[in-house]
């Protein structure tokens, strides 16, 4: 019982004002480049831009003279409301909106915004995640009717895989298989992605290795191993393609390498694991062995600040669309997209890389002041009662670190 009390005291101190918080529009500072780690350290993450509505990707409006000659057109703006899962494919960002039907498509190439699955037989009621195959086939996790909605590369509805008596939460693809987390039954289901047949399930409810309490997001690496975030156990676990437990890392706490509310994650070709934490308002990075490496993002009004982040995607190809945002002294080798449920930077885009050869921090120009430290924000809803967590997940109470106490370099 003493361990449960310690757990409750620790997190009450972190989120004491969470229930009373009301979301208010917060102006975003737009001066300077935002980097992690900030100067004087050499940066490895640069915030590039944010998308909040169709206006942010639409062609520039006609000038006053053209409007006078041809007339101004009525502009319809489609806002990003409350995004959750997010995925990039073929120049398009697919955003799962939990407040509206369908999946919002931000087409960066055509500079237009549309909605996939808003009506018809393939209407999506509540999209929480989307997995996209190399051929462009899209699998949308629809919690509204416990199904997987399938769309082709042209975004036309193909079929739906019903998953009765489940609460699908996350999905990823490797080869012919579709992996889907089942929050309700604390399992991961492996489906034949072409036919929707469940081939196997792994995991069970519990607090031991290979078990889950709240499996949420899932991602695959290039070997086909899958990584699952357990948002209640505050842990990430790695499994072989067949569901064999391989390793786990993370526990509840407020120190680097701990989690409070882990959400989506992605695994790079280098084996690094990026994990969103909605309470820390950042993304933590771990190496292939699960060792903490660093983090980026933080709560605030600075460029690149996060506010209840949930979705994440890591892009290692087709990154040229974002080149115009990259600092001239910085080399970007991959792009990261983070979906924030609140705030003025809903779909935030970051670049991961390093200084170009021969360049120094001074060559980056003016840098925005970014918040540092791993303090959970007061915007979070209360955690589940401590009694719902196994004793193996209880943290050791420690003070939150001061800003700059640890390296933030991924």
Buried (B, 14 or more C-beta within 10 A) or exposed (E): EEBBEBBBEBBEEBBEEBEEBEEEEBEBBEEBBBBBBBEEBBBBBBBBBBBBBBEBBBEEEBEEEEEEEEEEEEEEEBBBBBBBBBBBBEEBBBBBBBEBBBBBBBBBEEEBBBBBBBEEEBBBBBBBBBBBBEEBBBBBBBBBBBBBBBBEEEBEBEBBBEBEEBBBBBBBBBEEBBBBBBBBBBBBBBBEBEEBEBEEBBBEEBBEEBBBBBBBBBBBBEEBBBBBBBBBBBBBBBBEBEBEBEBBBBBBBBBBBBBBBBBBBBBBEEBBBBBBBBBBBBBBBBBBEBEBBBBBBBBBBBBBBBBBBBBBBBBEEBBEBBEEBBBEBBEBEBBBBBBBBBBBBBBBBBBBBBBEEEBEBEEBEEBBEBBBBBBBBBBBEEBEEBEEBBEEBBBEEEEBBEBEEBEBBB
